Each structure stands twice: as structure tokens, then as C-alpha cells.
Amino acid sequence: MIDSAISWFEASNPTSILIVGLVICVIAGVGFLFNGRRAFYRRNKAGNEEFSSFGTMLLTRMLEWIVYAASLAVLLVGSILVVVGIGGVFS
């Protein structure tokens, strides 16, 4: 499976690699916005986050950490594809 992915990557048009990288970066941005929006709407007038219980807080924080880590990894992959795509387009 990895060999087919590498051969696709080498045979692909640099413009398509650039577009895929940009789309992946946008998907990562949506993940970051998702986390920020959830945290924003959880805050009260004093700026403190409110949870209904301790277990809810732990579960919510864990879910948001997983989404944040996945978004960061996806952003890294997308950024690498953008750099490779730009290098291929202008070479």
C-alpha cells in the first residue's frame, strides 16, 4: 500500500499535490476552529469554563486534545504537500 502511495506521489502533477495540500490545511483549520468555538461557548461572563460535572470536563478536554493533535498532524502533512507542490510547480 505504501509503495502505491509513493508511486502515485511521484507520478502526480505538482499542481494536484499543491491543491490536495491546501485542502488538507483547510481541513486542519476547521479542526482548530471547532475546538476554539466549543471553548468559547463554554465560557461564562467571568471568562471561566463551565462544565456540568468533573467527568464531563475530563471527557471534553480529552476529546478536544485528540482533535487538536489530529489537526496538528494533518496541518503538518498538508504543509509538507504544499511545499512539495510549490517546489514542483516552479521547478
C-alpha positions as CSV (number, residue, x, y, z in Angstrom):
1,M,0.0,0.0,0.0
2,I,2.8,2.4,0.8
3,D,4.5,1.6,-2.5
4,S,1.4,2.5,-4.4
5,A,1.1,5.8,-2.5
6,I,4.7,6.6,-3.2
7,S,4.4,5.8,-6.9
8,W,1.2,8.0,-7.0
9,F,3.0,10.8,-5.3
10,E,6.0,10.6,-7.7
11,A,3.8,10.4,-10.8
12,S,1.3,13.1,-9.8
13,N,1.0,16.5,-11.2
14,P,2.6,19.1,-8.9
15,T,-0.5,21.3,-9.2
16,S,-2.7,18.5,-7.9
17,I,-0.3,17.9,-5.0
18,L,-0.5,21.6,-4.2
19,I,-4.3,21.6,-4.3
20,V,-4.5,18.4,-2.1
21,G,-2.1,20.1,0.4
22,L,-4.2,23.2,0.6
23,V,-7.4,21.2,1.1
24,I,-5.8,19.3,3.9
25,C,-4.6,22.5,5.5
26,V,-8.2,23.9,5.3
27,I,-9.5,20.7,7.0
28,A,-6.9,21.2,9.8
29,G,-8.1,24.8,10.2
30,V,-11.6,23.6,10.6
31,G,-10.4,21.3,13.4
32,F,-8.8,24.2,15.2
33,L,-11.9,26.4,14.8
34,F,-14.0,23.5,16.1
35,N,-12.0,23.4,19.3
36,G,-12.0,27.2,19.7
37,R,-15.7,27.6,19.1
38,R,-16.5,24.9,21.7
39,A,-14.3,26.5,24.3
40,F,-15.7,30.0,23.6
41,Y,-19.3,28.9,24.1
42,R,-18.4,27.1,27.3
43,R,-17.2,30.3,29.0
44,N,-19.4,32.3,31.4
45,K,-19.4,36.1,31.9
46,A,-16.3,35.9,34.1
47,G,-14.4,34.0,31.4
48,N,-14.2,30.7,33.2
49,E,-15.2,27.5,31.5
50,E,-18.2,25.8,33.0
51,F,-18.9,22.0,32.9
52,S,-21.8,20.2,34.4
53,S,-19.6,17.6,36.1
54,F,-16.0,16.6,36.6
55,G,-16.4,13.6,34.3
56,T,-17.8,15.8,31.5
57,M,-14.8,18.1,31.9
58,L,-12.3,15.2,31.6
59,L,-14.1,13.7,28.6
60,T,-14.5,17.1,26.9
61,R,-10.8,18.0,27.4
62,M,-9.7,14.6,26.2
63,L,-11.8,14.8,23.0
64,E,-10.6,18.4,22.3
65,W,-7.0,17.3,22.9
66,I,-7.4,14.4,20.4
67,V,-9.0,16.8,17.8
68,Y,-6.2,19.3,18.4
69,A,-3.4,16.7,18.0
70,A,-5.1,15.3,14.9
71,S,-5.5,18.7,13.4
72,L,-1.8,19.5,14.1
73,A,-0.7,16.3,12.4
74,V,-3.0,16.9,9.4
75,L,-1.7,20.5,9.2
76,L,1.9,19.2,9.1
77,V,1.1,16.7,6.3
78,G,-0.8,19.4,4.4
79,S,2.1,21.9,4.8
80,I,4.6,19.3,3.5
81,L,2.4,18.7,0.5
82,V,2.1,22.4,-0.2
83,V,5.9,22.8,-0.1
84,V,6.4,19.8,-2.3
85,G,3.7,21.1,-4.7
86,I,5.2,24.6,-4.9
87,G,8.6,23.1,-5.5
88,G,7.2,21.0,-8.3
89,V,5.2,23.8,-9.9
90,F,8.1,26.3,-10.0
91,S,10.9,23.9,-10.9
